[in-house]
Amino acid sequence: LFAPAERKATEQYWVVGLAPFPKEKLLWEKYGLCLAGTLGIGLSLAIFSSYVLMAKPFLFMITVDYPTKTIIETNDLGYKTLGYGSKEEFIGTDFLALFPDAGGIANLVRRLDAGDDVSNVEMALVNKKGERMWVEISAKRDDDVGELRVVIIDISKRKHAEELVTYYTFYDQLTQLPNREM
């Protein structure tokens, strides 16, 4: 939540506060960004807005044959986001091989095996080139047909925006010098 910073000459600066801020709050709810660690630091509304707009997520869906953990269906954005040339090339890929953190994906599979749905779990994923990207995963097993329905949101840009906001929490936006909080 944000409130105007001591009503400076204009209301172009916002700081973390306890009172909700007006229409800009909708941007944060829509894109799900968080400014953890920015308590008391002014942030230009223009820069804040550009970070939010830069972080617009991409959503794609994958269907996995649960017993074999093999991808059997995806939408066009799924295979394109992961760097594959065609849907046919992507289908048949080992779903678990997309995740570099074996412990994280193993934990996710354990939860699914226990019958739990998985919602909004942030994990790293690797594309065909081996490049790491951040995603948010929601998954549900369909035991009637032995499939796993997975919705994946590419949050790499959001993570980058969060890193920038954290950086500007501790460094001056104009001079790039450390601020008083360091």
N, C-alpha and C positions, 0 to 999 in steps of 0.2 A: 504494500500500500504506500502511496506517495502523498505528500502534502507540499505546497509551495514553500520554498526555502526562505523563510523570514521576509517574504514579500519584498524582494530586492526591487530594483528599478522596473523590471518587468517580471512576469510570472513565467519566464522561460527556463527557470531552474527548478528542479524537483529533488527532494531528498526522501529517503525512507522515513516514514513516519507512522503514526497510528491512525490517521484519518484517510479515508479513501479519496483518491483524486478523481476528477470528473471523467470526461469521455476517454482519456488516455488509458484508463483502467481497462476498458474493453479490449484494447490491444494486448494487454498482458493476459487477460483471460482467454482471448482467442488463440494466442501463440504459445501460451504456457511458459513464458520465460520467468526466471526468478533472479533476483538481485541479492542473493545471500552475501553478506559481508559488506554491504555498502552503507551501513548505518552512518548517517550524518554527513555524507559526502554529496556535494552538489553534482548534478548530471544535466548537461544541456538537453533540453527537450528535443532539439533537432537530432542530436547524436543518439539519444535514447530511442527515438522513432526510427532512425535508420537501422539500428541494431534489431529492432523488432521486425521491421519489414524484411530485413536481410535473412531472418531466421524462419521464414515461412516453410513449413515442413512438406515433404513429399510422402504420400501414403501408397503402399502397394500391398498386395495380398498374395499369399502362397498357400497352396494345399499340399500337404505332405502325407504320403502313405506311412501311417504311424509305425507299423511293425518294422519296416525296413528303413525308415527315416529318409526316404527318397522323395524329392520334389516331383509332384505329378501334375501340377497346374499352377499358373501364375497369370496375373494381368500384364499388359504390355510394359507398364512402368516398372514392374518387378525385375524382369530380365534386363531392361535397359539401364536401370539404376545400378545394377550389379555388374555392368560391363559386358554382358553377353550380346552376341550379334543377333540372336533369334530366340524365340520361345522354345523351339525344338532343341537348341543347344543347351538351354538352361534346364529343361525338364529332364529328370534322371539324375540330377546332381544330388550328392549327399547333403542333406540339410544341415547336419551337424558340422560339416567341413566349412561352412560359412562363418563359423564363430571361432576366433583365435583363442578365446578364454575357455579352455576345456572345463574348468571348474564351474564357471557361470552357466554354461549351457547344460552341464550335468545336473546342476541344481534346478534349472528350469524343467528338465525332463523328469526329475524326481517329483516335482510338484504336479506335473501333468499325470504321471503314473499313479499318484495318490488320488487322482480325480479332481484336483483343484484346477480352476481356470487361472490363467496367467494374464494379468492386466498391467499395462504401462511399465514394463520392466526395461530399464535402460541397459543396453549391452553394446559392446563393440562387435562389428561384423566386418568381414573382408570381402572385397569385390574380386572379380576374376583376375585383376592385375596384382592382387595381394595388398591393395591399399585399404587401410583401416577407415571405417566410417562408424559414426554413432547412430544407433537406432533405438526406437522404443517398440517393444514387442508386446502384443496381446495375442493369446492363443487359447483355443478351446478344442478339446478332443470330441470327435463324433464317433463314438464306439460302434454305432450301428453299421457304419461303412468302413471302420478302421482308418479314419483319416484325421488329420490335425489341420485345423483352419487357423492360419496365422495372418495377422495384420501387422505390418511393419511400417513404422514411420521413420523416415530419414531425418534425424535431428542433428546432423553434423553441423549445419549452419547455426542452429540454435546454440549448440555447445561452443562454437567459435564466438558467437555473440556474447555468451556468458563469460568467456575468457577475456574478451575485450572490455566488458563492463567491469570485471574484477580488476583488470589492469588499470583502468581509469579510476578505480577506487583509490589506488595508491600512487598514481602518477598524474601530474598535471596534463590536461588535454592539449594545451598549447606548447609548452616547453618540453614535455616528456620527462621532466625532473620529478623526483619523489616528492610527495606532498607531506604535510605535517604528520599524518597518521602513521608514517613508517617510523 
